[in-house]
Amino acid sequence: MPVRLFVGNLPYDATEADVRDFFATVAAPVQVFLPIDRETGRPRGFAFVEFAERADAETAIERFNSQAFKGRTISVSEARARESRPPGVGGAS
C-alpha cells in the first residue's frame, strides 16, 4: 500500500524535479506534488511525496527529517488525512 509523506519548509524555488531527485536516493517516488498558491501562482513551501513501500517511506523520514535541502531545514513526516472542515473555514470567502 502506498505511503504519502508530508515535506515541510521547502524553499519556494524548489521544483518537483528537485524534490523527486532528493528523495530518489532512498527509492523512486511514485508521485511528487507541490501545491501552488492560487493567488500568487507560487509554490506554497511544502510537498507530498508518495512511496510504493512503507519501508522506503520510513527510511526517507529517518534520513531526511531535519536535514538541509537547498539551504533550508526540511521536516518530513507521514501525511495525515485531511480534516473535515466546515465551509468558509481556512481563509476562503
C-alpha positions in Angstrom: 0.0 0.0 0.0 1.5 3.4 -0.9 2.6 5.8 1.8 2.3 9.5 1.4 4.8 11.8 3.2 4.4 15.5 4.0 7.6 17.6 3.4 7.5 21.0 5.0 9.7 24.1 5.0 10.8 23.7 1.4 12.4 26.7 -0.3 10.0 28.4 -2.6 12.3 27.9 -5.6 12.2 24.1 -5.2 10.8 22.2 -8.2 9.1 18.8 -8.5 12.3 17.5 -10.1 14.4 18.8 -7.2 12.3 17.1 -4.7 12.0 13.9 -6.7 15.8 13.7 -7.2 16.4 14.3 -3.5 14.1 11.5 -2.3 15.1 9.1 -5.1 18.3 8.4 -3.2 16.1 6.2 -1.0 13.7 4.8 -3.7 11.9 6.2 -6.7 8.8 8.2 -5.5 5.6 7.1 -7.1 4.3 10.7 -7.0 5.6 14.1 -6.0 3.1 17.0 -5.6 4.0 20.6 -4.8 0.8 22.7 -4.2 0.7 26.1 -5.8 -0.9 29.2 -4.2 -4.0 30.2 -6.2 -3.4 33.9 -5.5 0.2 34.2 -6.4 0.9 31.2 -8.6 4.0 30.4 -6.4 4.7 27.1 -4.6 3.4 27.1 -1.1 6.6 25.8 0.6 5.6 22.2 1.1 5.1 19.0 -0.9 3.7 15.5 -0.7 6.0 12.6 -1.7 4.5 9.1 -2.2 6.4 5.8 -2.0 5.1 2.4 -3.0 6.6 0.7 0.0 6.2 1.6 3.7 9.8 0.6 4.4 11.1 3.2 1.8 8.8 5.9 3.3 10.1 5.1 6.8 13.7 5.3 5.6 13.0 8.6 3.9 11.6 10.0 7.2 14.6 8.8 9.2 17.1 10.1 6.6 15.6 13.4 5.6 13.7 14.8 8.6 15.5 17.9 10.0 18.1 17.7 7.2 19.2 20.5 4.8 17.6 20.8 1.4 18.7 23.8 -0.8 19.7 25.8 2.3 16.6 25.1 4.4 16.0 22.5 7.1 13.0 20.4 6.0 10.5 18.4 8.0 9.4 15.0 6.8 6.6 13.0 8.3 3.8 10.7 7.3 1.0 12.7 5.8 -2.3 12.7 7.8 -5.7 12.6 6.3 -7.2 16.0 5.6 -9.6 17.0 8.3 -13.2 17.7 7.5 -13.7 21.5 7.6 -17.0 23.4 7.5 -17.5 25.7 4.5 -15.8 29.0 4.9 -13.1 28.0 7.2 -9.5 28.3 6.2 -9.5 31.7 4.5 -12.0 31.0 1.7 -14.6 33.6 1.3 
